[in-house]
């Protein structure tokens, strides 16, 4: 099974149909889809809900929760609507600010895994009115959250680029923290050697903490999948390890 653990419902016309067709072409059985709204040029939670109701075999809904605006009741509502996980990005304060704890507590209670954008963020829009700060999304803040809510499964997106060692060290030491390997086929990944990943994931069982996803336009998914298949081969992963990265851990 291949699961795309990190993807988005983009705002362009006909995107859902193109996404499903690409999943079928590539043999991706399920995708965890969120919509982050106009700041990123995405659809929103309502459209994501329509997508997983229309395509329940292919789409797993991850609800976007706006920290600082949405509260614990919003999490409970998303769960009642059929969303299986949550996506966080661009908080108005550091991720581990106490004001957000009620949201995380509710996510833990509902058993909803939490995907946090970590590291430098690229948005469709700029300006002071959006109050975007990549510094508030360092992987280190997930350490605080994970220890406070040990029943909440946390995914650190993009290995926390550029704070890679920070992200992978937390994943190594904290049971409920994972990292995803996502990003543009022509982005930062092209600048990193196989040895770079070997140095980061050096400990026994490291690849049990790595989750695969795309986080790219559906037109770029084949290139992303090919890139990561090649990487895992170069790293010498066993078939079992590769299966966990590509979907086994996420399915569990």
C-alpha positions as CSV (number, residue, x, y, z in Angstrom):
1,X,0.0,0.0,0.0
2,X,1.2,3.5,-0.9
3,X,-0.3,6.4,1.2
4,X,0.3,10.0,0.4
5,X,0.4,11.3,3.9
6,X,0.7,15.0,3.0
7,X,-1.2,16.5,0.1
8,X,-3.5,19.4,-0.5
9,X,-6.7,20.3,-2.4
10,X,-5.5,23.1,-4.6
11,X,-7.9,25.8,-5.8
12,X,-7.6,25.3,-9.5
13,X,-10.5,24.1,-11.6
14,X,-10.9,20.4,-11.8
15,X,-8.0,19.7,-9.4
16,X,-9.7,16.8,-7.5
17,X,-10.4,14.9,-10.7
18,X,-6.7,15.3,-11.8
19,X,-5.5,14.3,-8.4
20,X,-7.5,11.1,-8.3
21,X,-6.4,10.2,-11.9
22,X,-2.8,10.7,-10.9
23,X,-3.2,8.6,-7.8
24,X,-4.6,5.8,-9.9
25,X,-1.8,6.1,-12.5
26,X,0.9,5.9,-9.8
27,X,-0.7,3.2,-7.7
28,X,-1.2,5.5,-4.7
29,X,-4.1,4.0,-2.9
30,X,-5.0,6.8,-0.5
31,X,-4.1,10.4,0.1
32,X,-4.4,12.5,3.3
33,X,-5.8,15.8,1.9
34,X,-6.1,19.1,3.5
35,X,-7.2,22.5,2.2
36,X,-5.5,25.6,3.7
37,X,-7.6,28.3,2.1
38,X,-6.7,31.5,0.3
39,X,-3.3,32.1,2.0
40,X,-2.0,29.1,0.1
41,X,-4.4,29.1,-2.9
42,X,-6.2,26.1,-1.7
43,X,-9.8,25.0,-1.2
44,X,-11.1,24.8,2.4
45,X,-12.4,22.2,4.8
46,X,-15.9,22.2,3.2
47,X,-14.5,21.2,-0.2
48,X,-12.2,18.6,1.4
49,X,-15.2,17.1,3.1
50,X,-17.0,17.0,-0.2
51,X,-13.9,15.3,-1.7
52,X,-13.7,12.5,0.8
53,X,-17.5,11.9,0.7
54,X,-17.3,11.7,-3.1
55,X,-14.1,9.5,-3.1
56,X,-14.0,7.7,0.2
57,X,-11.7,5.0,-1.0
58,X,-9.0,7.4,-2.2
59,X,-9.3,10.5,0.1
60,X,-8.6,10.8,3.8
61,X,-9.7,14.2,5.1
62,X,-7.3,16.2,7.2
63,X,-9.0,19.3,8.6
64,X,-7.2,22.6,8.7
65,X,-7.3,24.1,12.1
66,X,-6.4,27.8,12.4
67,X,-4.5,28.1,15.7
68,X,-5.5,31.2,17.5
69,X,-8.9,31.3,15.8
70,X,-10.3,27.8,15.9
71,X,-10.8,26.1,19.3
72,X,-11.3,22.6,20.7
73,X,-14.9,22.6,19.6
74,X,-13.7,23.0,16.0
75,X,-11.6,19.9,16.3
76,X,-14.6,18.0,17.7
77,X,-16.8,19.2,14.9
78,X,-14.3,18.2,12.2
79,X,-14.1,14.7,13.8
80,X,-17.9,14.4,13.7
81,X,-17.9,15.3,10.0
82,X,-15.6,12.5,9.2
83,X,-12.1,14.1,9.1
84,X,-9.5,11.7,10.3
85,X,-6.6,14.0,11.0
86,X,-5.6,17.6,11.4
87,X,-3.2,20.1,9.7
88,X,-1.6,23.0,11.4
89,X,0.4,25.9,9.8
90,X,1.2,29.6,10.3
91,X,0.3,30.0,14.0
92,X,0.1,33.5,15.5
93,X,2.5,32.3,18.3
94,X,4.9,29.4,18.7
95,X,3.3,26.0,18.2
96,X,3.7,25.1,21.8
97,X,2.0,28.2,23.2
98,X,-0.3,27.3,26.0
99,X,-3.3,29.0,24.3
100,X,-3.3,26.1,21.8
101,X,-3.3,23.3,24.3
102,X,-7.1,22.8,24.3
103,X,-6.9,22.1,20.6
104,X,-4.2,19.5,21.0
105,X,-6.0,18.0,23.9
106,X,-9.1,17.5,21.8
107,X,-7.1,16.1,18.9
108,X,-5.5,13.6,21.3
109,X,-9.0,12.7,22.7
110,X,-10.4,12.1,19.2
111,X,-7.3,10.1,18.1
112,X,-6.6,12.5,15.2
113,X,-3.0,12.5,14.0
114,X,-1.6,16.1,13.7
115,X,0.4,17.1,10.7
116,X,2.4,20.3,11.5
117,X,4.1,22.3,8.9
118,X,7.6,22.8,10.2
119,X,10.4,25.0,8.9
120,X,10.4,27.7,6.3
121,X,6.9,28.2,4.7
122,X,6.0,29.3,1.2
123,X,2.6,30.9,0.8
124,X,0.6,32.2,-2.1
125,X,0.1,35.6,-0.5
126,X,2.3,38.0,1.5
127,X,1.8,41.1,3.6
128,X,1.7,42.0,7.2
129,X,-2.0,41.2,7.5
130,X,-1.3,37.5,7.2
131,X,1.1,37.5,10.2
132,X,3.2,34.6,8.9
133,X,6.5,33.7,10.7
134,X,8.5,30.5,9.9
135,X,10.3,31.0,13.2
136,X,7.1,30.0,15.1
137,X,7.2,26.6,13.3
138,X,10.5,25.2,14.4
139,X,10.5,21.4,15.1
140,X,11.6,22.0,18.7
141,X,8.1,23.3,19.6
142,X,6.7,19.8,18.7
143,X,8.8,18.3,21.5
144,X,6.9,20.3,24.1
145,X,3.5,19.3,22.6
146,X,4.4,15.6,22.2
147,X,5.5,15.3,25.9
148,X,2.4,17.1,27.1
149,X,0.1,15.0,24.9
150,X,1.7,11.5,24.6
151,X,-1.4,10.0,23.0
152,X,-1.2,12.5,20.1
153,X,0.6,11.2,17.0
154,X,2.6,14.2,15.5
155,X,4.1,14.4,12.1
156,X,6.8,17.0,11.5
157,X,6.5,18.0,7.8
158,X,9.4,18.4,5.5
159,X,11.9,17.2,8.1
160,X,11.7,20.7,9.5
161,X,13.7,22.3,6.6
162,X,16.2,23.7,7.3
163,X,16.2,22.4,10.9
164,X,16.7,18.8,9.9
165,X,18.8,17.6,12.8
166,X,16.4,19.2,15.3
167,X,13.5,17.4,13.7
168,X,15.0,14.0,13.4
169,X,16.5,14.1,16.9
170,X,13.1,14.7,18.4
171,X,11.7,11.9,16.3
172,X,14.4,9.6,17.6
173,X,13.8,10.5,21.3
174,X,10.1,11.1,21.5
175,X,7.8,8.1,20.8
176,X,4.9,10.0,19.2
177,X,6.8,12.2,16.8
178,X,7.4,11.3,13.2
179,X,8.9,13.2,10.2
180,X,7.7,13.3,6.6
181,X,9.8,13.4,3.5
182,X,7.9,15.8,1.2
183,X,8.7,18.6,-1.1
184,X,9.2,19.7,-4.7
185,X,11.2,17.4,-6.9
186,X,13.5,20.3,-7.8
187,X,13.7,21.8,-4.3
188,X,16.0,21.3,-1.4
189,X,16.1,17.5,-1.7
190,X,18.2,17.7,-4.9
191,X,21.0,19.4,-2.9
192,X,21.2,16.6,-0.4
193,X,23.2,13.4,-0.8
194,X,22.3,9.9,0.3
195,X,25.0,10.3,3.0
196,X,23.0,13.3,4.3
197,X,20.0,11.0,5.1
198,X,22.2,8.2,6.4
199,X,23.7,10.7,8.9
200,X,20.3,11.9,10.1
201,X,18.7,8.4,10.3
202,X,21.5,6.5,11.9
203,X,19.8,4.8,14.7
204,X,18.2,1.3,14.8
205,X,14.5,1.5,13.7
206,X,14.9,5.1,12.4
207,X,12.8,4.4,9.3
208,X,9.9,3.5,11.5
209,X,9.7,7.2,12.1
210,X,9.7,8.3,8.5
211,X,6.5,8.9,6.6
212,X,6.2,9.4,2.9
213,X,4.1,12.1,1.3
214,X,4.1,14.5,-1.7
215,X,3.0,18.0,-0.9
216,X,3.3,18.9,-4.5
217,X,1.0,19.6,-7.4
218,X,-0.4,16.4,-8.9
219,X,1.6,17.1,-12.0
220,X,4.8,16.7,-10.0
221,X,3.8,13.6,-8.0
222,X,5.3,11.0,-10.3
223,X,8.7,12.8,-10.2
224,X,8.4,12.9,-6.3
225,X,7.6,9.2,-6.1
226,X,10.4,8.2,-8.4
227,X,12.9,10.4,-6.4
228,X,11.9,8.8,-3.1
229,X,11.9,5.3,-4.4
230,X,15.4,5.9,-5.7
231,X,16.5,7.4,-2.4
232,X,15.2,4.4,-0.4
233,X,17.0,2.0,-2.7
234,X,20.2,4.0,-2.3
235,X,19.8,3.9,1.5
236,X,19.6,0.1,1.3
237,X,16.2,-0.2,3.0
238,X,14.7,-3.6,3.2
239,X,11.3,-4.3,1.6
240,X,9.7,-4.2,5.0
241,X,11.3,-0.9,5.9
242,X,10.3,0.6,2.5
243,X,6.7,-0.6,3.0
244,X,6.5,1.2,6.3
245,X,7.8,4.4,4.9
246,X,5.4,4.3,1.9
247,X,2.3,3.6,3.9
248,X,2.6,0.9,6.6
249,X,3.4,3.3,9.4
250,X,0.7,5.7,8.4
251,X,-1.9,3.0,8.0
252,X,-1.1,1.7,11.5
